[in-house]
Amino acid sequence: MHEEKDGTETSCRSTRVLASRSVDAPELDGAKEQASRLCGFLNKLSGKGPLRGYKPRWFVYDSRKCYLYYFKTPQDALPLGHIEICDACFSYDVEGEEGQFEIRTAGKEFLLKAPSRQVMLYWLQHLQQKRWEYSNTRGSGQGDSWSSLTLAYPRTGLVGKDNDAFVLEKLSESMEKVRSDFAMETESDGEGMVGIHMARGPSAVSTSPLNFSLKNFGTELRNSMLYLRQGRGGENRRSVFYAGSNNTEEWELVDAPPKDFSEPKHHSDTHRHSFGSAFTFDFVRNSSRQKKPFLRDMMSSGRSGRSTETRSAETSPVECNGSKSLEMQLRLQNQQEEVSRMQQEQAELREELAGQKELVRLLQQTLRTSQSDRPTMCPPASDQNQTSAITQGENTQLETLLLERDGQIQSLCGHMERLTLEKESLQAELKGLKIKVGEINDQLGMLMETIQAKDQVIMKLSQESSEHSGNPNETGSSSPKKEQQELDILKDSLQGYKSQNKFLNKEILELTVLRRNAEGREKALEAKYIALEAKLCQVESKYLVLLQEVKNPVCSSAEQSPAREVISRLLEDALQAESSDQQDHPIFKPNTVSEYDVYGFKTVPEEEEEEEKLDAKVRALELKSLSMTDQEVSVGVKWENYLASTMNRDLVRSPELKALIRCGVPHEHRSQVWRWCISFHVKKFRENLPTDYYETLLNVAREKPNPASKQIELDLLRTLPNNKHYASPSAAGIQKLRNVLVAFSWRNPDIGYCQGLNRLAAIALLYLDQEDAFWSLIAIVEVFMPRDYYTKTLLGSQVDQRVFKDLMNEKLPRLHAHFEYHKVDFSLITFNWFLVVFVDSVVSDILFKIWDAFLYEGPKIIFRFALALFKYKEEEFLKLYNSTAIFKYLRYFTRTILDSRKLMNIAFVDMNPFPLRQIQNRRSFHLEKVRLELTELEAIRQTFLRERETSQDGRSFVSDDEEDN
């Protein structure tokens, strides 16, 4: 994507480099902070022809794709374009403009400019480091994700920390030492131009919602609409144009006045021009700007200056000095004069024609009047003859005059038609000449810039020659000072060349290593492809043998032995443990099922039988194949596009984000989305609490004993025993889980600790840090769920089970009637679904997709997916006619559901409409009933206790001997 021509200022603005730390809460165990973010203002060379110049742009580095996006302003949502840093090379010229450097990618070159050399070196070194880090990450396989070009693992949580151990390769110490030797020393703060306040200050680029570009019109329109919605405005920009090579004044492009205001009277020097578009621009002389000096103003008076001519509104604003352009201008003026002359002649002919027509009309009217006034009675013969003779003479003269006038009218009409055709041809020729004049003016402007640069060079050389040809005594007296100045200049140049040499050496070294790594990746992928192809051939041959054996008819048990042997060999291969060689070289490992999935859950249990292990492995393979479908890839691409459009601003609740979350959040973006969802829901709590609230609770827990600590310690290892992060006392997640649960028990002493909270916190810790997991627990218990949901009575949980039964009767009436007929209480199974939000009830891929929607929308998601699970297997339940078989199937049927897309379609489409108000009303209704039942049960319990105490007091206790007697 290239940037367009626009009317922004060409003056350089200060570059601001921002390296902001992540806002995530730091880990208590001293985990390293996230990578710094690089962003700030730089001037980018863009445009074409005379309008080509530097324009300020806001640059933001995206570490997920190793892209350097650039925006018009820091507030824009959509970028104007991006630069691929991963395969780019950097360079700068010591003798060039200060702060100017170049980024070259495949087929593209980007010229950027910083306000100073230090800021330029700051950018170059950071971009080099980002490219180096991304290349090392990609070289280890992290960047080769099938779903996207972004990081394949999240940066926070146990999942992210776990994958950091084997994703990042240990870099060579000698290589790092060489890179550090070539590193240049730069000021870390970029000469005081670092900070987010620089992007929000008055010196930032001002924007106007009326400034559109033609190439990225859609992008600028959407960004401008965003400004209009937010009520943001800016000062109107002005662009400077030079009207001619010898013009002593400049012209400014001023925005046209609004339509609601009357147009003021223009200055006499104001000219309005139209450049072939529907927009009108006003060019106004600006005499306050400094006039540009030319060679003829500084050279000797013997040289003649070039003449200056002011053009009118119909002529070109740039003077033509060449013979060809002058001839074209004269020809254009002659054509315009001839056209105006013909227009005047045509107007005169039209007036003459109108006069002749009026004369004919009057003559005809006179003739009719004379005929009507003719006497009815016959006059005397002599008078009659005389009168008839006069009348015939007059009629003859009138007829002759009419014929002459008719002839003149026809000739004038023909002449006017010829003039019209000639006018059209002249107008067409005039249009073509105007186009040619415009092209010549463009060429002339470029030539004038070249002439001006050459004039400056000639002037500089003339001054130097005049200085050298001056008085030798004066030269000798000032030579020591000049020599010292030249020596200082040479020292500065030497230091600049040394820095450039170091930078280029480092650049060459890194590019060589990057190319070598790319070749190594290519060879490794080829080897992996060959190994997989060989494994596929082996499997195909074994299955062909098996199919051949199955195809043959079986007559006796002895003939079944070959088929049994093939099947047993295939089973052995499928359950064969990974060898040490395969573990040492994971790239060449053809086995696609690992011991643990990406979440840390065990894929194949060890304590089960071979058949169950095979079923678990089949489920893992099917889940992997489902995750690589076109639909999953499409969802990943949608998330990439959405996050790329929001990288310059925070996430906001919207229908688009809701639809994306309902499709599932990709593994690499889940930490970011979960953290934002939790922050949104607990914002009202965190605003009224200190920033170190979580650490304060942990300090209180260390100083004072907690009554819930004993039960927490008992449940730590029983939380997720099939997850490697919680499988042993030394696992990484045990201490974090302990901290979160103890801190929560101090915040909520009424609840303290309830079995189920440990699983909620454990799932949150897989993608979040300790403090974020603590706030996720608060969001679930205090925001999402009703009161008394996790208290000793579990009142809210019991109410939700009755609400769910009502929804089952409404949404799935056949299945509900089937359960009622066989007296199956499915709440014994679904109670745990609601308490721990399906943890340990569904496969991990579906579990985390449910949690994605749950953290965004709330508890209504639990009802949706609980109904969807039963709807998914409704036909299988209806085929069972035994209560024991139904209850047995209830215990494990959720583990057989693998297609998350089908399940989510049922939950979010088939279960509609699903209003939250209906759930709240039914909760209120059942809450009163459950409270009455609990009150009655408590009264019965108290009565029973009193009766038991009374009966025990009245009993007489005797010994065994007395009883025998």
Residue pairs with C-beta under 8 A, 6 or more apart in sequence:
1 80
1 81
1 82
1 216
2 46
2 81
2 108
2 215
3 44
3 46
3 55
3 57
3 70
3 80
3 81
3 215
3 216
4 46
4 80
4 213
4 214
4 215
4 216
5 46
5 47
5 48
5 51
5 213
5 214
5 215
6 47
6 55
6 211
6 212
6 213
7 211
7 237
7 238
7 239
7 253
8 55
8 56
8 72
8 205
8 211
8 237
8 239
9 55
9 56
9 237
9 238
9 239
10 53
10 54
10 55
10 239
10 240
12 43
12 54
12 56
12 113
12 115
13 41
13 43
13 56
13 115
13 203
13 205
14 41
14 115
14 193
14 198
14 203
15 40
15 41
15 42
15 43
15 99
15 113
15 114
15 115
15 116
15 119
15 123
15 190
15 193
16 40
16 41
16 190
16 193
16 194
16 195
16 198
16 199
17 38
17 39
17 40
17 119
17 122
17 123
17 126
17 190
17 193
17 194
18 37
18 38
18 39
18 40
18 194
18 195
18 196
18 198
18 199
19 36
19 37
19 38
19 126
19 194
20 36
20 37
20 39
20 196
21 33
21 34
21 36
21 37
22 33
22 34
22 37
24 34
24 156
24 675
24 769
24 772
25 694
25 769
25 770
25 771
25 772
26 33
26 769
27 769
27 770
28 695
28 698
28 739
28 770
29 735
31 161
34 155
34 156
35 63
35 133
37 60
37 61
37 63
38 60
38 61
38 123
38 126
38 127
38 130
39 58
39 59
39 60
39 61
39 199
40 58
40 59
40 123
40 190
40 193
40 194
40 198
40 199
41 56
41 57
41 58
41 59
41 198
41 199
41 204
41 205
42 56
42 57
42 59
42 70
42 112
42 113
42 114
42 123
43 54
43 55
43 56
43 57
43 112
43 113
43 114
44 54
44 55
44 56
44 57
44 70
44 110
44 111
44 112
44 113
45 52
45 53
45 54
45 55
45 110
45 111
45 112
45 113
46 52
46 53
46 54
46 55
47 53
47 55
49 442
49 445
49 446
50 241
50 442
50 445
50 446
50 449
51 239
54 113
56 205
57 70
57 71
57 72
57 80
58 70
58 71
58 72
58 73
58 74
58 76
58 199
58 205
58 648
59 68
59 69
59 70
59 71
60 68
60 69
60 70
60 71
60 79
60 647
60 648
61 67
61 68
61 69
61 85
61 126
61 127
61 130
62 68
62 69
62 82
62 644
62 647
63 130
63 133
63 134
63 151
64 148
64 149
64 150
64 151
64 643
64 668
65 86
65 149
65 150
65 644
66 84
66 85
66 86
66 130
66 131
66 134
67 82
67 83
67 84
67 85
68 82
68 83
68 85
68 103
68 127
69 79
69 81
69 82
69 644
69 647
69 648
70 79
70 80
70 81
70 82
70 83
71 78
71 79
71 80
71 648
72 80
72 205
72 207
72 220
72 223
73 204
73 205
73 207
73 223
74 199
74 200
74 204
74 648
75 207
75 226
75 227
75 232
75 648
75 649
76 223
76 226
76 648
77 222
77 223
77 226
77 645
77 646
77 648
77 649
78 219
78 222
78 223
78 645
79 219
79 644
79 648
80 216
80 219
81 216
83 103
83 105
83 108
83 110
84 105
84 106
85 103
85 127
85 130
85 131
85 134
86 131
86 134
86 135
86 138
87 105
87 106
87 514
88 103
88 104
88 105
88 127
88 131
89 103
89 104
89 507
89 511
90 101
90 102
90 103
90 104
90 124
90 127
90 128
90 503
90 507
91 101
91 102
91 104
91 504
91 507
92 100
92 101
92 102
92 120
92 124
92 500
92 503
93 100
94 493
94 496
94 497
94 500
97 113
98 116
98 117
99 113
99 114
99 115
99 116
99 117
99 119
99 120
100 111
100 112
100 113
100 114
100 120
101 111
101 112
101 113
101 114
101 120
101 123
101 124
102 109
102 110
102 111
102 112
103 109
103 110
103 112
103 127
104 110
112 123
114 120
114 122
114 123
115 193
116 191
118 186
118 187
118 190
118 191
119 190
119 191
119 193
121 184
121 186
121 499
121 503
122 186
122 187
122 188
122 190
124 503
125 183
125 184
125 186
128 506
128 507
128 510
131 510
131 514
132 179
132 510
134 143
135 513
135 514
135 517
136 168
136 169
136 171
136 517
137 143
137 151
137 167
137 168
138 144
138 521
139 169
139 517
139 520
139 521
140 167
140 168
140 169
141 167
141 587
142 151
142 152
142 153
142 163
142 167
142 168
143 149
143 151
143 152
144 152
144 521
145 151
145 152
145 668
146 628
146 633
147 632
147 633
147 636
147 666
147 668
148 636
148 637
148 639
148 640
148 666
148 668
149 640
150 640
150 668
150 669
151 668
152 163
152 167
152 667
152 668
153 159
153 160
153 163
153 164
153 167
153 598
153 667
153 668
154 160
154 667
154 668
154 669
154 670
154 671
154 672
154 767
155 671
156 671
156 675
156 767
156 768
156 769
156 772
157 671
157 765
157 766
157 767
157 768
157 769
158 600
158 725
158 732
158 733
158 736
158 765
158 766
158 767
159 598
159 599
159 600
159 667
159 766
159 767
160 671
160 767
161 732
162 600
162 724
162 725
162 732
163 598
175 513
178 509
179 506
179 509
179 510
182 502
182 503
182 505
182 506
182 509
183 502
183 506
184 499
184 502
184 503
198 204
206 234
206 235
206 237
207 227
207 232
207 234
208 233
208 234
208 235
208 236
208 237
209 224
209 225
209 227
209 228
209 232
209 233
210 224
210 236
210 255
211 220
211 224
211 237
212 220
212 221
212 224
213 220
227 233
236 255
238 252
238 253
238 254
239 252
239 253
240 250
240 251
240 252
240 253
240 286
240 289
241 250
241 251
241 252
241 253
241 283
241 317
242 250
242 251
242 292
242 445
243 249
243 250
243 251
243 283
243 317
243 318
244 308
244 317
244 318
244 319
244 448
245 294
245 306
245 319
245 321
245 448
245 451
245 452
246 294
246 296
246 305
246 306
246 307
246 308
246 319
247 308
247 319
248 291
248 308
249 285
249 286
249 287
249 291
250 285
250 286
250 289
251 283
251 284
251 285
251 286
251 317
252 283
252 284
252 286
253 281
253 282
253 283
254 281
254 282
254 283
254 284
256 279
256 280
256 281
256 282
257 263
257 264
266 272
266 282
267 284
267 285
269 284
269 285
270 282
270 283
270 284
270 285
271 283
271 312
271 313
271 317
272 280
272 281
272 282
272 283
272 313
273 281
273 283
273 313
273 317
274 280
274 281
275 281
283 317
292 452
294 452
294 455
295 455
295 456
295 458
295 459
296 303
296 304
296 305
296 306
297 305
298 459
299 459
299 462
306 321
308 319
309 319
311 317
311 319
314 336
315 329
316 329
316 437
316 438
316 441
317 441
318 441
318 444
318 445
318 448
320 326
320 328
320 329
320 440
320 441
320 444
321 444
322 444
324 440
325 437
325 440
325 441
325 444
328 433
328 436
328 437
328 440
329 437
331 433
332 430
332 433
332 434
332 437
335 426
335 429
335 430
335 433
336 430
338 426
339 423
339 426
339 427
339 430
342 419
342 422
342 423
342 426
343 423
345 419
346 416
346 419
346 420
346 423
349 412
349 415
349 416
349 419
350 416
352 412
353 409
353 412
353 413
353 416
356 405
356 408
356 409
356 412
357 409
359 405
360 402
360 405
363 398
363 401
363 402
364 402
367 395
367 398
370 391
370 394
378 384
379 387
468 475
524 587
527 587
527 588
528 587
528 588
531 588
531 590
532 590
534 590
535 590
542 566
542 569
542 570
542 573
543 570
545 566
546 563
546 566
546 567
546 570
549 562
549 563
549 566
550 563
552 559
554 560
554 563
571 610
571 614
574 614
574 617
575 610
575 613
575 614
575 617
578 589
578 591
578 595
582 588
582 589
582 590
582 591
583 589
592 621
592 624
593 603
593 604
593 617
593 620
593 621
593 624
594 603
595 602
595 603
595 604
596 602
596 603
596 724
597 603
597 620
597 844
598 667
599 723
599 766
599 844
599 848
600 723
600 724
600 725
600 766
601 720
601 722
601 723
601 844
602 722
602 723
602 724
603 616
603 617
603 620
604 613
604 616
604 617
604 620
605 612
605 613
605 616
605 722
608 616
619 843
619 895
619 898
622 898
623 843
623 845
623 898
626 632
626 845
626 898
626 899
626 900
626 901
627 845
629 901
631 901
632 901
635 660
635 663
635 664
635 666
636 666
638 660
638 663
639 660
639 665
639 666
639 669
642 656
642 657
642 660
643 669
643 672
650 676
651 657
651 673
651 676
653 680
657 856
658 856
658 857
661 673
661 852
661 853
661 856
662 853
662 904
662 908
663 904
664 848
664 849
664 852
664 900
664 904
665 673
665 674
665 848
665 849
665 852
670 767
670 848
670 852
671 767
671 768
673 852
673 856
674 764
674 767
674 768
674 772
674 776
674 851
674 852
674 855
675 768
675 772
677 855
677 856
678 768
678 772
678 775
678 776
678 779
678 855
679 686
679 775
681 779
681 783
681 784
681 855
682 775
682 778
682 779
682 783
685 775
685 778
685 782
686 693
686 775
690 696
694 743
694 770
694 771
694 774
697 742
697 743
697 746
697 747
698 739
698 742
698 743
700 746
701 709
701 742
701 743
701 745
701 746
706 742
706 745
706 746
707 752
708 741
708 742
708 745
708 752
708 753
709 742
709 745
711 753
711 755
712 738
712 741
712 742
712 745
712 753
712 758
713 738
715 755
715 758
716 726
716 729
716 734
716 737
716 738
716 758
717 726
717 727
717 728
717 729
717 734
718 758
719 726
719 737
719 758
719 759
719 762
720 726
720 727
720 759
720 762
720 839
720 840
721 727
723 733
723 762
724 731
725 731
725 732
725 733
725 762
725 765
725 766
726 733
726 734
726 737
726 762
728 734
733 762
733 765
733 766
736 765
736 770
736 773
737 758
737 761
737 762
737 765
739 770
740 761
740 764
740 765
740 770
740 773
740 774
740 777
741 753
741 757
741 758
741 761
743 774
744 753
744 757
744 761
744 774
744 777
744 778
744 781
745 751
745 752
745 753
747 778
748 781
748 782
750 791
751 757
751 781
751 790
751 791
754 790
754 791
754 792
756 790
756 832
756 835
756 836
757 777
757 781
757 790
759 836
759 839
759 840
760 776
760 777
760 780
760 836
760 837
760 839
761 773
761 774
761 776
761 777
762 839
763 837
763 839
763 847
763 851
764 772
764 773
764 776
764 777
765 773
768 776
776 855
779 855
780 837
781 789
781 790
783 858
784 854
784 858
784 859
785 796
785 859
786 796
786 799
786 800
786 923
786 927
787 795
787 796
788 794
788 795
788 796
789 795
789 796
789 797
789 800
790 796
790 797
790 835
793 934
794 835
795 927
795 930
795 931
795 934
797 831
797 834
797 835
798 930
799 923
799 926
799 927
799 930
800 834
800 862
800 923
801 827
801 830
801 831
801 834
802 922
802 926
802 929
802 930
803 863
803 919
803 922
803 923
803 926
804 827
804 830
804 834
804 863
804 866
805 816
805 827
806 922
807 863
807 867
807 919
808 815
808 816
808 819
808 826
808 867
808 870
809 816
811 867
811 871
811 911
812 867
812 870
812 871
812 874
814 874
814 878
815 870
815 874
815 877
815 878
818 877
818 878
819 826
819 877
819 886
822 881
822 882
822 883
822 886
823 883
824 883
824 886
824 887
824 890
826 890
829 890
829 891
830 866
832 841
833 841
833 862
833 866
834 862
834 866
837 850
837 851
837 854
837 862
838 846
838 847
838 850
838 862
838 865
838 894
839 847
841 847
841 894
842 850
842 869
842 894
842 895
842 897
843 895
843 897
843 898
845 898
845 900
846 897
846 898
846 900
846 903
849 900
849 904
850 861
850 865
853 861
854 861
854 862
858 916
860 914
860 916
860 919
861 907
863 914
863 919
864 907
864 908
864 911
864 914
865 903
865 907
867 907
867 911
868 903
868 904
868 906
868 907
868 910
868 911
869 893
869 894
869 897
869 903
870 877
871 906
871 910
871 911
872 897
872 902
872 903
872 906
873 893
873 896
873 897
876 889
876 893
877 886
877 889
877 893
880 886
880 889
897 903
